[in-house]
Amino acid sequence: MRFHQKLIASAVVGGLLVTPAFAEGTLDKIKKTGTITLGHRDSSIPFSYLANSPQPIGYSVDIANKVVDKLKKDLNMPNLQVKYNLVTSQTRIPLVQNGTVDLECGSTTNNLERQRQVDFSVGIFEIGTRLLTKKTSGVKDFPDLKGKNVVTTAGTTSERLLKSMNAEQGLGMNVISAKDHGESFLMLETGRAVAFMMDDVLLAGEMAKAKRPADWVVTGKPQSFEIYGCMMRKGDPAFKKTVDDAIRALYKSGEINKIYAKWFQSPVPPKNVNLNFPMSPEFKKLIQNPTDKSAEQM
C-alpha cells in the first residue's frame, strides 16, 4: 500500500531540533533507500544500550534485528543496510514521527496518550513500576518516601505517576527528573536521592551495573503494570503488519525464550552480571496471546 506524502512540522524537543520530513510508506522508503533506521537507547539495560562497541545491544535490539531479517526476506533485500540512531525518553516519539527513525525497540511503554502519536507493535515485555533503594535506607514502599528526594527519568510514565502521587497524597517529595536511567541511578548512588522509581526490570538492570549490586534492592508495591512495544509511524499498516508478524513468529517458534534467557537469566555486558529476572506470568500470557493493546486497555 502506498501512502500520500504529508508534511510534518518541525519542533524543538529537549533542545533537539526535530526537522521537517516528508512521510511515506515505510516499506517504500526502505526499498528506495536500501536502509532502515532503528532507534536505540544508550543505557536501558538489558533492553537497548551501549556497552563494549559503538553498536547497541540488548533484548529489544535482538527483536528489532529479527524484524530486519524478515524485511530482508520479504523485500528480497539481503543487503539491507541497518543504521542506528540514538534516542532518549524525550526525543524517541518526535524522531519516529518525523521519519528520522523507522522503528524504535527499546523500553517504551504503550499507553493511550502515546497511541495518539505513534503506532505500537504487539507487546514485547510487561513490567511493574517500583523502587530501587539501598537495603539500609529504610524505604520499603512508596509511603516511606514522604519528604524525601526521589529520582526518576524525564519523559517516562514513572515521572508522571510519581508527580501525580506526590500531589494527590501530599507526600512532600522532592521529585528529581534525570535525563536518562544512567543519570537517575547516579543520583541515587551518590546519595542525592533516597530512591529511584522506574520499571522493575530497568531497576534490576541499573542494580546490575552498580559497584556493589548486593547493596541494593527493588521494592514497593507496583504502581502500574505496563506493556512495552516497538514504535513506528502512525497510519502505516503494511509496515506494522511486517513488524507484528516478525514478533509473533518469535513467540510461536519459542525462540523468544532463548532471547529472554540470554538477557535476563545469563551474565550480560558490560559487567557480566546476571539480572536473575524470571519471566513473569503476565509476560507469558502476552506471548501466548500477543496484542498491541496497552495495559490500561486490557
VOBALUM-941102 format. One line per 8 residues: number of its first residue (from 1); for each residue x, y, z of N, C-alpha, C. Coordinates in steps of 0.1 Angstrom, whole numbers, plus 2048, in hexadecimal, padded with zeros to 3 digits. Layout:
BEGIN
NUM) X,Y,Z,X,Y,Z,X,Y,Z  ...
***
This chain:
BEGIN
1) 809,7F4,800,800,800,800,809,80C,800  806,816,7F7,80D,822,7F7,806,82D,7FE  80D,836,804,807,841,80C,80A,84E,806  801,857,806,803,865,802,80D,86C,80B  816,873,805,820,87A,80D,819,885,814  81E,888,820,819,893,828,824,89A,830  823,8A7,832,82D,8AE,839,82B,8AE,848  835,8AB,84F,835,8AA,85E,83D,8B6,863
9) 837,8BE,86B,83D,8CB,86F,849,8C8,878  852,8D2,878,85E,8D0,881,85B,8D5,88F  863,8D1,898,861,8D4,8A6,86E,8D3,8AE  86F,8DA,8B9,87B,8D9,8C1,877,8D1,8CD  87D,8C5,8CF,87A,8BC,8DA,886,8B9,8E2  886,8BD,8EF,892,8BA,8F8,89F,8C0,8F2  89E,8CC,8EB,8A9,8D3,8E6,8AD,8CD,8D8  8A6,8C3,8D3,8A9,8BD,8C6,89F,8C3,8BC
17) 8A5,8C7,8B1,89D,8CC,8A6,898,8C0,89E  88B,8BE,89E,884,8B3,896,881,8B9,889  888,8B6,87E,887,8BC,871,87A,8B7,86A  875,8BF,860,86A,8BA,858,86E,8AE,850  864,8A5,84E,867,89A,845,85A,896,83D  85C,891,832,850,88C,82A,84E,87D,82D  843,87A,833,841,86C,836,83B,864,82A  83F,858,829,839,84F,81F,839,841,825
25) 833,838,81E,832,82A,822,841,826,826  842,820,832,850,81C,836,856,812,82D  84E,808,829,853,7FE,820,858,804,813  851,80E,80D,856,814,801,862,81C,804  863,823,80F,86F,82A,813,87B,821,814  879,815,81A,884,80C,81C,889,807,80E  87F,803,806,883,7FE,7F8,88A,809,7F0  886,816,7F2,88C,820,7EA,89A,824,7EF
33) 89C,824,7FC,8A9,828,802,8B3,81C,804  8AD,810,805,8B6,804,808,8BA,804,817  8B3,80C,81F,8B7,80E,82D,8AB,80E,836  8AD,808,842,8A3,80A,84D,8AA,810,859  8A4,81A,85F,8AA,820,86B,8A3,81C,878  8AA,816,881,8A5,811,88E,8A9,81B,899  89F,81F,8A0,8A1,827,8AC,8A6,81F,8B8  8B0,823,8BF,8B5,81C,8CB,8B8,825,8D6
41) 8B8,81F,8E2,8BC,826,8EE,8CB,824,8F1  8D0,82C,8FB,8DE,82A,8FE,8E0,823,90C  8D5,823,914,8D7,81E,921,8CB,816,927  8C3,811,91E,8B7,809,923,8BB,7FA,924  8C4,7F7,92D,8C8,7E9,92F,8BC,7E1,934  8B9,7D5,92F,8C0,7CE,924,8B9,7CE,917  8B1,7D9,915,8A8,7DA,909,8B0,7E0,8FD  8B6,7EB,8FF,8BC,7F2,8F4,8C6,7FC,8FA
49) 8D3,7F9,8F8,8DE,801,8FE,8EB,7FF,8F7  8F4,807,8FB,902,807,8F6,90B,801,900  914,7F8,8FC,91D,7F1,906,92B,7F2,900  92F,7E8,8F9,93E,7E7,8F5,940,7EA,8E7  935,7EF,8E0,937,7F2,8D1,92E,7FD,8CE  930,804,8C2,927,80F,8BF,919,80B,8BB  917,7FE,8B8,909,7FA,8B5,902,7F6,8C1  8F5,7F9,8C2,8ED,7F5,8CE,8EB,7E6,8CF
57) 8E9,7E2,8DB,8E5,7D4,8DD,8D9,7D3,8E7  8D4,7C7,8E8,8C9,7C6,8F2,8BD,7BD,8ED  8B4,7BA,8F6,8A9,7B2,8F3,8A0,7B8,8E8  89D,7C5,8E9,895,7CC,8DF,89C,7CD,8D2  8A9,7CF,8D2,8B1,7D0,8C6,8B1,7C3,8BF  8B1,7B8,8C6,8B0,7AB,8C0,8A3,7A9,8B9  898,7AE,8BF,88B,7AD,8B9,88A,7B6,8AC  890,7C2,8AD,890,7CB,8A1,898,7C4,896
65) 8A3,7BD,899,8AA,7B7,88F,8A3,7AB,888  89A,7A5,890,891,79A,88A,887,7A1,880  883,7AD,883,87B,7B4,879,883,7B7,86C  88F,7BB,86E,898,7BE,863,89A,7B1,85A  89B,7A5,861,89D,799,859,891,796,851  885,799,856,878,796,84F,877,7A0,843  87B,7AC,845,87B,7B6,83A,885,7B2,82F  890,7AD,833,89A,7A9,828,894,79E,820
73) 88C,795,826,886,78A,81F,87A,78E,817  871,796,81E,865,79A,817,867,7A3,80B  871,7AC,80D,873,7B6,802,87E,7B1,7F9  884,7A5,7FB,88E,7A0,7F3,89A,7AA,7F2  89E,7AE,7FF,8A9,7B8,800,8B3,7B2,80A  8BB,7A8,806,8C4,7A2,810,8CF,7AB,814  8D2,7B6,80D,8DC,7C0,811,8D6,7CC,817  8CA,7CB,81C,8C3,7D7,823,8CD,7DC,82E
81) 8CF,7E9,82D,8D8,7EF,837,8D1,7F4,843  8D6,7F2,84F,8D0,7F6,85B,8D8,802,861  8D1,80C,864,8D7,818,86A,8D1,819,878  8D9,81D,882,8D4,81F,890,8D4,82E,893  8CA,832,89A,8C8,840,89E,8C5,841,8AC  8CD,847,8B4,8CB,849,8C2,8BF,851,8C6  8B6,84C,8CF,8AB,853,8D3,8AB,854,8E3  8A3,85D,8E8,8A1,85E,8F7,892,85D,8F9
89) 88F,85D,906,881,85C,90A,879,868,904  880,873,903,879,87F,8FE,879,881,8EF  883,87B,8E8,884,87D,8D9,87E,871,8D1  87C,866,8D7,878,85A,8D0,86C,85B,8C8  861,861,8CD,855,863,8C5,856,86D,8BA  85C,879,8BC,85D,882,8B1,866,87C,8A6  871,875,8A9,87A,86F,89F,873,864,897  869,85D,89D,861,854,895,858,85B,88C
97) 851,865,892,847,86D,88B,84C,874,87E  859,879,87F,85E,881,874,866,879,86A  867,86C,86C,86D,863,862,87C,861,864  882,867,86F,890,865,871,892,856,875  889,851,87D,88A,843,882,87E,83B,87C  880,82F,876,875,827,870,86F,81E,87B  877,819,884,872,810,88E,87A,812,89B  873,814,8A6,87A,815,8B3,876,80A,8BC
105) 880,801,8BF,87D,7F6,8C8,887,7F8,8D4  881,7FC,8DF,88A,7FF,8EB,882,7FA,8F7  87E,804,8FF,877,801,90B,86B,80B,90C  864,80C,901,859,816,900,84B,810,903  845,816,90D,837,812,911,82D,816,907  825,80D,903,819,80F,8FB,80E,814,904  80A,821,902,7FE,826,909,7F5,82E,900  7EA,832,905,7E0,839,8FD,7E5,846,8F8
113) 7EC,84E,900,7F1,85B,8FC,7FA,859,8F0  803,84F,8F1,80D,84D,8E6,807,847,8DA  7FC,840,8DB,7F5,83A,8D0,7EF,845,8C7  7ED,851,8CC,7E8,85B,8C4,7F3,861,8BB  800,85E,8BE,80B,864,8B7,812,85A,8AE  813,84D,8B2,81A,843,8AB,812,836,8AB  816,82C,8A3,810,81F,8A4,81A,816,8AB  815,80C,8B2,81D,802,8B9,81B,7F4,8B4
121) 826,7ED,8B4,826,7DF,8B1,81E,7D7,8BC  81C,7CA,8BA,818,7C2,8C5,822,7C3,8D0  81E,7C0,8DC,826,7C2,8E8,833,7B9,8E7  83E,7BF,8EC,84A,7B7,8ED,84F,7B5,8FB  848,7BB,905,84C,7B9,913,841,7BE,91C  840,7BA,928,837,7C0,932,83E,7C2,93F  83B,7CD,945,843,7D1,952,839,7D7,95C  83F,7D9,968,838,7E0,973,841,7EC,977
129) 83B,7F7,97B,843,803,97F,846,802,98E  852,802,992,856,800,9A0,861,809,9A4  868,806,9AF,873,80F,9B4,880,807,9B5  88B,80E,9B2,899,809,9B5,89E,812,9C1  8A4,80B,9CB,8A9,812,9D6,8B4,80A,9DD  8BB,810,9E6,8C5,809,9EE,8BE,800,9F8  8C3,7F5,9FA,8BD,7EC,A04,8BD,7F2,A12  8C6,7FB,A15,8C6,802,A22,8BE,80F,A22
137) 8B7,813,A18,8B0,820,A17,8A4,821,A20  89E,815,A23,892,816,A2B,885,817,A22  887,818,A15,87C,81A,A0C,878,80C,A08  86B,809,A0B,865,7FC,A07,85A,7FD,9FC  853,809,9FD,848,80B,9F4,847,81A,9F1  83E,81E,9E9,83C,82C,9E5,839,836,9F0  831,832,9FA,82E,83B,A05,83B,83F,A0D  845,837,A0C,852,83A,A13,85A,845,A0D
145) 855,84A,A01,85C,854,9FA,858,862,9FE  84F,864,A08,84A,871,A0C,855,87A,A10  856,886,A09,85F,890,A0D,86D,88D,A08  86F,883,9FF,87D,87F,9FB,87F,882,9EC  88C,882,9E9,890,884,9DB,88E,877,9D3  886,877,9C8,884,86B,9C0,887,86E,9B2  88E,866,9AB,892,868,99D,88B,85F,994  888,864,988,882,85C,97D,888,862,970
153) 885,85C,965,88A,860,958,880,869,951  884,874,94C,87B,87E,945,875,877,939  868,87A,936,861,876,92A,85C,868,92B  85C,862,937,857,854,939,84A,854,940  843,849,940,836,848,947,838,848,956  844,843,95A,847,844,969,847,852,96E  84D,85B,966,84D,869,969,83F,86F,96C  836,86B,962,828,870,963,822,86A,970
161) 823,85D,972,81D,856,97D,822,85C,98A  830,85E,98B,836,863,998,831,871,99B  830,87A,991,82B,887,993,81D,888,997  814,87F,991,806,87E,995,804,879,9A3  80C,86F,9A6,80B,869,9B4,80F,874,9BE  81A,87B,9BB,81F,885,9C4,814,890,9C7  80D,894,9BC,803,89F,9BE,7F6,899,9C5  7F2,88D,9C1,7E5,888,9C6,7E6,883,9D4
169) 7F2,87E,9D8,7F4,879,9E6,7FB,882,9EF  7FF,88E,9EA,806,898,9F2,812,893,9F9  81B,88B,9F1,826,885,9F7,832,88F,9F9  832,89A,9F3,83C,8A4,9F4,84A,89F,9EF  84A,896,9E6,856,891,9E0,85D,89C,9D7  86A,89C,9D6,871,8A4,9CC,874,89B,9C0  86C,89C,9B6,86D,893,9AA,878,899,9A1  882,891,99F,88D,895,996,88C,88D,989
177) 88C,894,97D,88A,88E,970,898,88E,969  89E,883,968,8AB,882,962,8AA,87F,953  8B4,881,94B,8B3,881,93C,8B2,872,937  8B8,869,93E,8B7,85B,93A,8B8,852,946  8B7,845,944,8B7,83B,94F,8C5,83B,956  8CF,83D,94E,8DD,83D,954,8DF,848,95D  8DA,854,959,8DB,860,962,8D2,85E,96E  8C6,858,96C,8BE,856,978,8C5,84D,982
185) 8CB,843,97E,8D2,83A,987,8DE,841,98E  8E5,849,986,8F0,851,98C,8EB,85A,997  8DF,860,995,8DA,869,9A0,8D7,860,9AC  8D2,854,9AA,8CF,84B,9B5,8DC,846,9BC  8E6,842,9B4,8F2,83C,9B9,8FB,846,9C1  8F9,853,9BD,901,85E,9C3,8FA,864,9CF  8EE,85F,9D2,8E7,863,9DE,8DF,870,9DC  8DD,874,9CF,8D5,880,9CD,8C6,87D,9CD
193) 8C3,870,9CC,8B5,86B,9CD,8B5,85E,9D6  8AA,85C,9DD,8A9,850,9E5,8A4,844,9DE  89C,847,9D2,896,83C,9CB,895,841,9BC  894,837,9B3,893,839,9A5,887,831,9A0  87D,838,99B,871,831,996,872,82F,987  86F,823,983,86F,81F,975,86A,811,974  86A,80C,967,865,7FF,964,86E,7F5,96B  868,7EB,972,870,7E2,97A,87C,7DB,973
201) 87A,7D8,966,885,7D1,95F,890,7DB,95C  88D,7E7,95A,897,7F1,957,89F,7F4,964  898,7F4,96F,89F,7F5,97C,8A8,7EA,97F  8A4,7DE,97B,8AD,7D2,97C,8B9,7D4,974  8B7,7DA,968,8C3,7DC,95F,8CC,7E6,965  8C7,7F1,96B,8D0,7FB,972,8D7,7F5,97E  8D0,7ED,985,8D6,7E6,991,8E2,7DD,98C  8E0,7D7,981,8EB,7CE,97C,8F7,7D6,978
209) 8F6,7E3,975,901,7EC,971,908,7F1,97D  902,7F1,989,907,7F7,995,915,7F2,999  91D,7FA,9A0,92A,7F5,9A5,928,7EA,9AE  91D,7EA,9B7,91A,7DF,9C0,90B,7DB,9BF  908,7D3,9B5,8FA,7D0,9B2,8F2,7CB,9BF  8F9,7C4,9C8,8F3,7BE,9D3,8EE,7C8,9DD  8F2,7D5,9DC,8EE,7E0,9E5,8E0,7E5,9E2  8DA,7E1,9D7,8CE,7E7,9D2,8C2,7DD,9D1
217) 8B6,7E2,9D1,8AA,7DA,9D1,89F,7E1,9C9  898,7D9,9C1,88C,7DE,9BA,880,7DB,9C3  878,7E5,9C7,86E,7E3,9D1,861,7EC,9CE  857,7EA,9D6,84B,7F2,9D4,840,7EB,9CC  834,7EE,9CF,828,7E9,9C8,828,7F0,9BA  827,7E8,9AF,826,7EE,9A2,81B,7F8,9A1  81F,804,99B,815,80E,999,80E,80E,98C  813,806,983,80C,803,976,813,7F7,970
225) 80B,7F1,967,811,7E6,95F,810,7EC,950  81B,7EA,949,81D,7F0,93C,822,7E6,932  81E,7E8,926,823,7DF,91B,82C,7E7,912  838,7E2,90F,841,7E9,906,83D,7E4,8F7  83F,7ED,8EE,83D,7EA,8E0,848,7F1,8D8  849,7ED,8CB,852,7F4,8C2,849,7FF,8BB  84F,80B,8BA,848,816,8B4,84B,818,8A5  841,81C,89E,842,820,88F,839,82B,88C
233) 83A,831,880,832,83C,87D,823,837,87C  81A,841,87F,80C,83E,87F,806,83C,871  7FD,833,86F,7F6,832,863,7FD,82B,858  805,821,85B,80D,81A,851,80B,80B,853  7FF,806,850,7FB,7F8,853,804,7EE,84D  809,7F0,841,812,7E6,83A,81E,7E4,842  825,7EF,847,831,7ED,84F,82E,7E7,85C  823,7EC,862,81F,7E6,86F,81D,7D7,86F
241) 817,7D3,864,814,7C4,863,821,7BC,862  82B,7C2,85B,838,7BB,85A,83E,7BA,867  83E,7C5,86F,844,7C5,87C,83D,7BB,885  830,7BC,886,828,7B3,88E,82A,7A4,88A  82A,7A1,87D,82C,794,879,839,78E,87D  844,796,87D,851,792,881,851,78F,890  84B,797,898,84A,795,8A7,842,788,8AA  836,787,8A3,82D,77C,8A5,835,76F,8A2
249) 83D,76F,897,844,763,893,84E,75F,89E  855,769,8A4,85E,767,8AF,857,75F,8BB  84B,764,8BE,843,75E,8C9,83F,750,8C5  839,74E,8B9,834,741,8B5,83F,736,8B5  84B,73A,8B0,856,731,8AF,85C,72D,8BC  85A,736,8C6,860,734,8D3,86E,73A,8D4  873,740,8C9,880,747,8C9,881,752,8D3  875,758,8D6,875,763,8E0,87B,75E,8ED
257) 879,751,8F1,87E,74C,8FD,88D,74D,8FE  894,74A,8F3,8A2,74A,8F2,8A7,759,8F3  8A0,762,8EC,8A4,770,8ED,8A2,775,8FB  897,771,902,894,776,90F,89F,770,919  8A2,764,918,8AD,75E,921,8BA,764,91F  8BD,768,913,8CA,76F,90F,8CC,77C,917  8C1,783,918,8C2,791,91E,8BD,792,92C  8B5,789,931,8AF,78B,93E,8B3,780,948
265) 8B9,775,943,8BD,76A,94C,8CB,765,949  8D3,76D,943,8E1,76A,940,8EA,777,942  8F7,775,944,8FF,781,946,8FE,78A,939  8FD,797,93C,8FC,7A0,930,907,7AB,931  90C,7B0,926,915,7BB,926,90F,7C7,92C  917,7D1,931,926,7D1,931,92D,7CA,93D  925,7C7,947,92C,7C2,953,929,7B3,955  922,7AD,94B,91F,79E,94C,918,79A,959
273) 90E,7A3,95C,906,7A0,968,8F9,79A,963  8F4,78F,96A,8E7,789,966,8DC,790,96E  8D2,795,966,8C7,79C,96C,8BE,793,974  8BE,786,971,8B6,77C,978,8A7,780,978  8A2,784,96D,894,78A,96C,88C,780,964  885,777,96B,87D,76D,964,871,773,95D  86D,76C,953,862,770,94B,855,770,953  84E,77C,953,842,77D,95C,836,776,955
281) 82C,772,95E,820,76C,958,819,775,94E  819,782,951,813,78C,948,819,78B,93A  827,78B,93A,82D,78B,92D,82B,77D,926  82A,772,92D,827,765,927,81A,765,920  810,76C,926,803,76D,920,803,776,914  80C,780,914,80D,789,908,813,781,8FC  81C,778,8FF,822,770,8F5,818,766,8EF  810,761,8F7,805,758,8F3,7FB,75F,8EA
289) 7F8,76C,8EE,7ED,773,8E7,7F2,781,8E4  7FB,783,8DA,801,790,8D7,7F6,79A,8D4  7F8,7A6,8D9,7EF,7B1,8D7,7F7,7BE,8D6  7F1,7C8,8CE,7F7,7D5,8CE,7EF,7DF,8D7  7E7,7DA,8E0,7E0,7E2,8E9,7E9,7E6,8F5  7E6,7F1,8FB,7EE,7F5,907,7E8,7EE,913  7EF,7EE,91E,7EB,7E7,92A,7DE,7ED,92F  7DC,7FA,92D,7D0,801,931,7C4,7FD,928
297) 7C6,7F7,91D,7BB,7F3,914,7B7,7E4,916  7BF,7DD,91E,7BD,7CF,920,7B2,7CC,92A
***
